[in-house]
Amino acid sequence: MAEDGNVTPMERKWKHPIFVFFKDARLVLKMDSIGRAILSIAVPAAMAFAADPIASLIDTAFIGHIGAVELAAVGVSISIFNQVSKIAIFPLVSITTSFVAEEETIERLNSIALKGTNIEKSSINGEEAKKLMKDDVKLENLVNGLIKNDEKEMAPEDVFKKQKRKIPSASTALLFGAVLGVIVTILLVFLANPLLNLMGVKHGSNMLLPAHKYLTLRALGAPAVLLSLAMQGVFRGFKDTKTPLYATVVGDVVNIILDPILIFVCHLGVSGAAIAHVLSQYLISIILLVRLMTEVDLLPPSMKQLPLSRFLKNGFLLLFKVLAATSCVTLAASLATRLGETTMAAFQICLQVWLTSSLLADGLAVAGQALIATAFAEKDYEKATSIAARVLQMAFVMGLLLALLVGLGLQFGSKMFTNDIHVKHIITIGIPFVAGTQPINSLAFVFDGVNFGASDFAYSAYSMILVALGSIGSLFGLYKVDGFVGIWIALSIFMGLRAFAGIWRMGTGTGPWSFLKK
C-alpha cells in the first residue's frame, strides 16, 4: 500500500493473490534485469546440481555392465546414502542460503551507509544517496553509483567485496556440516546391514554383499559430502554459484576418470565405484574450503556470535520436511526391491533419470531463494513478488522441455545403462511417468526455494508432512494393486501434492505473502 493511501498499479492489477502467478507472464523468457539476475545464479547452480547425479548416472552405467545384481545392489545403497545424507544436510543447506543472503545484505547496506562521505563525492547527489539508504528502496540505484577514493573510482559493491566478509552463518554452517558428516559416517558403517535389511535386502540375497561393500565405502565420504554442501549453501547465499560449479565439475571429472580404472582395470567392481566417488567428494570439499577462506572470516571472536539457536530452530523444522519428503522416495525404492532384482534395476535407472532431470529446477529454486531473501531483507516486497512469479513461470516452461527430452532420451538411450532386455522393457513402462511429471516436479522444487527465500520454514515443514502422509498411503495401496506402475502413480501424486501446497501458500496470500492481499 502506498504511503498516501492510494493503491499502487501493482496492487490494482494483482488484487487477488492467485493472479500473482501470471504476473508479467509475457516476459517469462525476456532477459530484463530480473531475468538476467535469475539466470546468472540459476544456470551455474543447475549445472552444479546436475553434475553429481550425472556422475551417479555414469557410475550406474559402468556398474550396469557388471551385472543386474550389482546394479540393483548399488541402487539400494545409493537410496540409503541419499536418504541419510539429505536428512542431515538439506535443512542445513537451505537455511544457510537464506541466512547468509540476509546477513550479507545487511552487512552490505551497513558498509555502504558508513561510506556516506565518499558517496557525497560520487555521481549521485549526496542527499539523495542518504535518503536511499534511509528508506532502503531502490538499492540498485545506489550500487550503480561510484565511490571515489584517493586512488580510483570504485562501485560501493566492489568496495564491499574487496573486504573479508564477517558472516556468522557461514561459520555456523561449516561447524554443523563437519559434525553431521562424522555422525553420518558412524551410523552408515555400523548400521549398514540393518538398513539394507529394512530396504528389503535380506540375509542370503545376492545383493547383500555388493550392497554392503558399496554403502560402507561411500559412508567414508560423508564428512566431505556434508561439508562441501554446507559451503555450497554459503556461496549460494552470496549469489555465487560459479564457484560450486567449478569445484563440482573438477571432482566429478576425477570420479569419471577413476571409475573404469578402479572398476575394471583394478578389478574392484562396486568397491571401485564407491572409492572413486569418495575421493572426488574430498577434492570438491578442499577446493571450496580454500576459496571460501579467501572471502569470509571463518573464525569469529567467540562462539556467542554464531547463530546456533536460529540454525537449530529452523533446522529442526526442515528436518521434519526432509524426513517426510525422502521417506516417500525411499519407501518407493524399498517396494521396488521387493518386486525382484530385474524390476529394482529398472526402477533405479528410472529414478536416477527422474531425480537428475528434476534437480535442474533446483537451479531456479536457489536463484529464487537467494534473490527473494535479499528482497525481503531490503523490504522490497514488489521485487520479491516479481522474482517469485518469474522463477515459477520459468520452472513450468523448463518442465515442459524436460518432459520432451526425458521421454525421448529414455526411449532411445536405455541401452546406455543396461543390456538386459527385461530391464529395458520395464524402463519403457516407466517412461510416461518419469517424463510426464517433469512440469509438476519443476514447480514443486522451485516452490521450496520461494518459501525458503521468504523464511517460511514452518509452513514448508508442516505442509510436507501432510503431503507425505497422503503419499505414503497411496504408495502402499497402489503398489499392491499394480506393482511397478502403482509405485510410479503414487510418486506422481506425491509431486502433485507438493506443487499444490506451494500454490496454496502464495495463492491465498498467507504467511509472509500476506502483503499480496493489501
C-alpha positions in Angstrom: 0.0 0.0 0.0 1.4 3.4 -1.0 2.1 5.9 1.8 -0.6 8.3 0.6 -3.3 5.6 1.0 -3.6 5.1 -2.8 -3.4 1.7 -4.3 -0.3 1.2 -6.4 -0.5 -0.1 -10.0 0.8 -3.5 -8.9 -1.8 -3.8 -6.2 -4.6 -2.9 -8.6 -3.6 -5.4 -11.3 -2.9 -8.3 -8.9 -5.5 -7.6 -6.2 -6.3 -11.3 -5.7 -3.1 -13.2 -4.6 -3.8 -16.1 -7.0 -3.2 -13.9 -10.0 0.4 -13.3 -8.9 1.5 -16.5 -10.7 0.6 -14.8 -14.0 2.3 -11.5 -13.2 4.2 -10.4 -16.3 3.9 -13.9 -17.8 4.7 -12.5 -21.3 8.2 -11.6 -20.0 9.0 -15.1 -18.9 11.8 -15.5 -21.4 12.8 -11.8 -21.5 16.4 -11.0 -20.5 15.5 -7.9 -18.4 17.2 -7.2 -15.1 15.2 -9.9 -13.2 15.7 -12.5 -15.9 19.5 -11.8 -16.0 19.8 -11.9 -12.2 17.9 -15.2 -12.0 19.8 -16.9 -14.8 23.2 -15.7 -13.6 22.6 -17.7 -10.4 20.4 -20.5 -11.8 22.4 -21.7 -14.7 25.7 -22.4 -12.8 23.6 -23.8 -9.9 21.7 -26.1 -12.2 24.8 -27.3 -13.8 26.4 -28.0 -10.4 23.2 -29.8 -9.2 23.2 -31.9 -12.3 26.9 -32.7 -12.3 26.8 -35.1 -9.3 23.6 -37.0 -10.4 25.2 -37.2 -13.9 28.3 -38.7 -12.3 26.0 -41.1 -10.5 24.3 -42.0 -13.8 27.8 -42.7 -15.2 28.5 -44.8 -12.1 25.2 -46.6 -12.8 26.2 -47.2 -16.5 29.5 -48.7 -15.6 28.1 -50.9 -12.8 25.2 -51.9 -15.1 27.7 -53.6 -17.3 29.0 -55.7 -14.4 25.6 -57.2 -13.9 21.9 -56.7 -13.0 22.5 -57.9 -9.4 25.3 -55.4 -8.8 23.2 -52.6 -10.4 20.2 -53.3 -8.1 22.5 -53.6 -5.1 24.1 -50.2 -5.7 20.7 -48.7 -6.4 19.6 -49.8 -2.9 22.8 -48.5 -1.3 22.5 -45.1 -3.1 18.9 -44.8 -1.9 20.1 -45.3 1.7 23.0 -43.0 1.5 20.9 -40.2 -0.2 18.2 -40.6 2.4 20.6 -40.3 5.4 22.7 -37.5 3.9 19.7 -35.5 2.8 18.2 -35.8 6.3 21.4 -34.4 7.7 22.3 -31.7 5.1 19.2 -30.5 3.4 17.9 -28.4 6.4 21.4 -27.0 6.9 22.0 -26.0 3.2 18.5 -24.5 2.9 18.7 -22.3 6.0 22.3 -21.4 5.3 21.5 -19.9 1.9 18.7 -17.7 3.3 20.6 -16.6 6.4 23.8 -15.9 4.5 21.9 -13.8 1.9 20.2 -11.9 4.7 23.4 -11.2 6.6 25.3 -10.3 3.5 22.6 -7.8 2.5 22.6 -6.2 6.0 26.4 -6.0 6.1 26.4 -4.5 2.5 23.8 -1.9 3.5 25.8 -1.0 6.6 29.1 -0.9 4.7 27.6 1.5 2.1 26.0 3.6 4.8 29.4 4.1 6.6 30.8 5.5 3.4 28.4 8.4 3.3 31.1 11.0 3.0 32.6 9.2 -0.1 29.1 8.8 -1.6 28.6 12.6 -1.4 31.6 12.9 -3.8 30.1 10.4 -6.2 27.9 10.9 -9.3 24.8 10.5 -7.1 23.7 13.6 -5.2 24.7 13.2 -1.5 21.3 14.0 0.0 19.6 11.6 -2.5 22.0 8.8 -1.6 21.4 9.3 2.1 17.7 9.2 1.5 18.0 6.0 -0.5 20.0 4.4 2.4 17.5 5.6 4.9 14.4 4.3 3.1 16.0 1.1 2.0 14.5 1.5 -1.5 16.0 1.2 -5.0 19.2 -0.1 -3.6 20.4 -0.8 -7.1 20.5 3.0 -7.8 22.9 3.4 -5.0 25.0 0.3 -6.0 25.3 1.7 -9.5 26.8 4.9 -8.1 30.5 5.5 -7.9 32.6 5.9 -4.7 35.8 8.0 -5.3 38.7 7.2 -3.1 42.3 8.6 -3.3 43.4 6.0 -5.9 40.5 5.2 -8.2 36.7 5.2 -8.7 35.0 2.1 -7.3 31.4 1.0 -7.0 30.2 0.5 -3.4 29.6 -3.1 -4.2 33.2 -3.6 -5.3 34.5 -1.9 -2.1 32.3 -4.3 -0.1 33.5 -7.4 -2.0 37.2 -6.5 -1.5 36.8 -6.9 2.2 36.7 -10.2 4.0 33.1 -10.6 4.9 32.0 -11.4 8.5 29.1 -13.7 8.1 28.4 -15.7 11.3 26.0 -18.1 9.5 28.9 -19.2 7.2 31.0 -20.4 10.2 28.0 -22.0 11.8 27.2 -23.9 8.6 30.7 -25.3 8.4 30.6 -26.4 12.1 27.3 -28.2 11.7 28.4 -29.7 8.4 31.6 -31.2 9.8 29.8 -32.6 12.9 26.9 -34.1 10.9 29.3 -35.7 8.4 31.1 -37.7 11.1 27.8 -38.7 12.6 26.5 -40.0 9.2 29.7 -42.0 8.6 29.4 -43.7 12.0 25.7 -44.5 11.5 26.1 -45.9 8.0 29.2 -48.0 8.8 27.7 -49.7 11.9 24.1 -49.9 10.7 24.7 -51.0 7.1 23.2 -54.5 7.4 20.1 -53.4 9.4 19.4 -50.6 6.9 19.8 -52.9 3.9 17.5 -55.4 5.6 15.0 -52.6 6.1 15.2 -51.8 2.4 14.3 -55.4 1.5 17.8 -56.9 1.0 17.5 -59.9 3.3 20.2 -62.3 4.5 21.1 -64.7 1.8 20.2 -62.3 -1.0 22.7 -62.0 -3.9 22.5 -58.2 -3.5 23.7 -58.2 0.2 27.4 -58.4 -0.3 27.9 -55.8 -3.1 25.3 -53.5 -1.4 27.2 -53.7 1.9 30.6 -53.0 0.3 29.3 -50.0 -1.7 27.4 -48.5 1.3 30.2 -48.7 3.8 32.8 -47.3 1.5 30.5 -44.5 0.4 29.9 -43.7 4.1 33.6 -42.8 4.5 32.9 -39.8 2.2 30.0 -38.4 4.2 32.1 -35.7 6.0 33.3 -34.4 2.7 29.8 -34.5 1.2 28.1 -32.7 4.0 30.9 -30.1 4.4 31.0 -29.3 0.7 27.2 -29.0 0.5 27.3 -26.6 3.6 29.9 -24.5 1.8 27.8 -24.5 -1.4 24.9 -23.1 0.7 27.2 -20.3 1.8 28.2 -19.5 -1.8 24.6 -19.6 -2.9 23.8 -17.0 -0.2 26.4 -14.8 -1.8 24.7 -15.4 -5.2 27.9 -17.1 -6.3 27.0 -20.4 -8.0 30.0 -20.5 -10.3 32.5 -21.5 -7.6 30.5 -24.6 -6.5 30.1 -25.5 -10.2 33.8 -25.3 -10.8 34.6 -27.5 -7.8 31.8 -30.0 -8.6 32.9 -30.4 -12.2 36.5 -30.9 -11.2 35.6 -33.5 -8.6 33.1 -35.3 -10.9 35.6 -35.4 -13.8 38.1 -37.1 -11.5 35.3 -39.5 -10.5 34.5 -40.4 -14.1 38.2 -41.0 -14.8 38.7 -43.2 -11.8 35.5 -45.3 -12.3 36.7 -47.5 -15.2 40.2 -47.7 -13.8 39.1 -48.9 -10.4 36.1 -51.0 -11.5 37.6 -52.8 -14.5 41.4 -52.4 -14.5 41.9 -52.9 -10.8 39.0 -55.4 -10.7 37.4 -53.7 -7.6 33.9 -53.9 -9.0 31.3 -51.9 -7.0 34.0 -51.1 -4.4 36.0 -49.3 -7.1 32.9 -47.2 -7.9 32.5 -46.2 -4.3 36.2 -45.3 -3.8 36.2 -43.1 -6.9 33.1 -41.3 -5.6 34.6 -40.7 -2.1 37.9 -39.4 -3.5 36.1 -36.9 -5.8 34.0 -35.6 -2.9 37.0 -34.8 -0.7 38.6 -33.0 -3.7 35.4 -30.9 -4.1 35.4 -30.1 -0.4 39.1 -28.9 -0.4 38.6 -26.7 -3.4 35.5 -25.0 -1.8 37.2 -24.5 1.6 40.3 -22.9 0.1 38.1 -20.4 -1.9 35.8 -19.7 1.0 38.7 -18.8 3.3 39.8 -16.0 0.9 36.3 -14.4 1.1 35.0 -15.0 4.6 36.4 -14.6 8.1 35.6 -18.1 9.3 36.9 -17.7 12.8 34.6 -15.4 14.8 36.0 -13.8 18.0 33.7 -16.1 20.1 31.1 -18.8 19.8 28.5 -16.4 21.1 28.5 -14.7 17.8 27.3 -17.8 16.0 23.5 -18.0 15.4 23.4 -21.6 16.7 19.9 -21.3 18.2 18.4 -19.9 15.0 20.0 -22.7 13.0 18.7 -25.3 15.3 15.2 -24.0 15.5 14.7 -23.7 11.7 16.9 -26.7 11.0 14.6 -29.0 13.1 11.6 -27.7 11.1 13.3 -28.6 7.8 14.5 -31.8 9.3 10.8 -32.9 9.5 10.3 -31.7 6.0 13.1 -33.7 4.5 12.2 -36.8 6.5 8.7 -36.6 5.1 9.9 -36.0 1.5 12.7 -38.5 1.3 10.7 -41.2 3.1 8.3 -41.4 0.2 11.1 -41.9 -2.4 12.9 -44.3 -0.1 9.7 -46.3 0.5 9.2 -46.4 -3.2 12.7 -47.9 -3.7 12.1 -50.4 -0.9 8.8 -51.6 -2.5 10.5 -51.9 -5.9 13.2 -54.0 -4.3 10.5 -56.5 -3.2 9.5 -56.9 -6.8 12.8 -58.6 -7.7 16.2 -57.7 -9.0 15.1 -57.0 -12.5 12.4 -54.6 -11.5 14.6 -52.9 -9.0 17.4 -52.4 -11.6 14.8 -50.8 -13.9 13.4 -48.7 -11.1 16.9 -47.5 -10.2 17.6 -46.3 -13.7 14.2 -44.5 -14.0 14.6 -43.0 -10.5 18.1 -41.6 -11.3 16.9 -40.0 -14.5 13.8 -38.7 -12.7 15.8 -37.1 -10.0 18.6 -35.8 -12.2 16.3 -34.0 -14.6 14.1 -32.7 -11.8 17.0 -31.4 -9.9 17.8 -29.0 -12.7 14.8 -27.0 -11.3 16.8 -26.6 -8.1 19.0 -24.1 -10.0 15.9 -21.8 -10.3 15.0 -22.6 -6.7 18.4 -21.4 -5.5 18.2 -18.3 -7.6 14.7 -17.6 -6.3 15.7 -18.2 -2.7 18.8 -16.0 -2.7 17.1 -13.1 -4.5 13.9 -13.3 -2.6 15.8 -13.4 0.7 17.7 -10.3 -0.3 14.5 -8.5 -1.4 12.8 -9.3 1.9 15.9 -8.1 3.8 15.6 -4.8 1.8 11.8 -4.8 2.5 11.3 -4.5 -1.3 8.1 -6.7 -1.5 7.3 -5.8 -5.1 10.7 -7.1 -6.1 10.2 -10.2 -4.1 6.8 -10.8 -5.8 8.3 -10.2 -9.3 11.1 -12.6 -8.7 8.8 -15.3 -7.3 6.5 -15.1 -10.2 9.3 -15.2 -12.7 11.1 -18.2 -11.3 7.9 -20.2 -11.1 7.0 -19.4 -14.7 10.5 -20.3 -15.9 10.2 -23.6 -13.9 7.0 -24.5 -15.7 8.5 -23.8 -19.2 11.6 -25.8 -18.3 9.5 -28.7 -17.1 7.7 -28.9 -20.4 11.1 -29.0 -22.2 12.4 -31.6 -19.8 9.3 -33.8 -20.4 10.2 -34.0 -24.1 13.9 -34.5 -23.6 13.5 -37.2 -20.9 10.8 -39.1 -22.8 12.9 -39.3 -26.0 16.2 -39.8 -24.1 14.9 -42.8 -22.1 13.1 -44.3 -25.1 16.2 -44.5 -27.2 19.0 -44.3 -24.6 18.1 -47.1 -22.1 20.8 -49.3 -23.6 23.4 -46.9 -22.1 22.5 -48.3 -18.7 21.9 -52.0 -19.3 21.9 -54.7 -21.9 19.3 -56.7 -20.1 16.2 -56.9 -22.4 13.9 -57.4 -19.4 15.2 -54.4 -17.6 14.8 -52.3 -20.7 11.2 -53.4 -21.2 10.3 -52.3 -17.6 12.1 -49.0 -18.2 9.8 -48.4 -21.2 6.8 -48.9 -18.9 8.1 -46.2 -16.6 8.8 -43.5 -19.3 5.3 -41.9 -19.3 5.6 -41.2 -15.5 9.3 -40.2 -15.5 8.8 -37.8 -18.4 5.2 -36.6 -17.8 5.8 -35.4 -14.2 8.6 -33.1 -15.1 6.5 -29.8 -15.2 5.0 -30.7 -11.8 8.3 -31.6 -10.4 9.9 -28.4 -11.5 7.2 -26.3 -9.9 7.4 -28.3 -6.6 11.1 -27.8 -6.3 11.0 -24.1 -7.1 8.2 -23.5 -4.7 10.6 -24.8 -2.0 13.1 -22.1 -3.0 10.4 -19.4 -2.9 9.3 -20.4 0.5 12.8 -20.6 1.9 13.6 -17.2 0.5 10.7 -15.8 2.4 12.0 -17.7 5.5 8.7 -19.6 5.5 10.3 -22.7 7.0 7.4 -23.7 9.3 4.8 -23.9 6.5 7.3 -25.9 4.3 7.7 -28.4 7.1 4.1 -28.9 8.1 2.7 -29.0 4.6 5.3 -31.6 3.6 4.3 -33.8 6.5 0.7 -33.7 5.4 1.7 -34.4 1.7 3.9 -37.3 2.8 1.1 -38.9 4.9 -1.2 -39.0 1.9 1.5 -40.1 -0.5 2.7 -43.0 1.7 -0.8 -44.3 1.9 -1.2 -44.2 -1.9 2.2 -45.9 -2.2 1.2 -48.9 -0.2 -2.3 -49.1 -1.8 -1.2 -48.7 -5.4 1.8 -51.0 -5.0 -0.5 -53.8 -4.0 -2.8 -53.1 -7.0 -0.3 -52.6 -9.8 3.3 -53.1 -8.6 5.8 -51.1 -10.6 3.2 -48.9 -12.3 1.4 -48.3 -9.0 4.7 -47.1 -7.4 5.1 -44.5 -10.2 1.5 -43.4 -10.0 2.0 -42.8 -6.3 5.2 -40.8 -6.9 3.3 -38.7 -9.4 0.6 -38.0 -6.7 3.4 -37.1 -4.2 4.9 -34.4 -6.5 1.5 -33.1 -7.5 0.6 -32.5 -3.8 3.9 -30.8 -3.2 3.2 -28.4 -6.0 -0.3 -27.7 -4.8 1.0 -26.9 -1.3 3.2 -24.2 -2.8 0.4 -22.8 -4.9 -1.9 -22.6 -1.9 0.5 -20.6 0.2 1.1 -17.8 -2.3 -2.2 -18.1 -4.0 -4.1 -17.4 -0.7 -1.7 -14.6 0.3 -1.0 -16.1 3.7 2.2 -16.1 5.9 5.0 -13.9 4.6 2.9 -13.3 1.4 0.1 -11.6 3.3 1.1 -8.3 1.7 -0.4 -9.6 -1.5 -3.9 -9.1 -0.1 -3.4 -5.4 1.0 
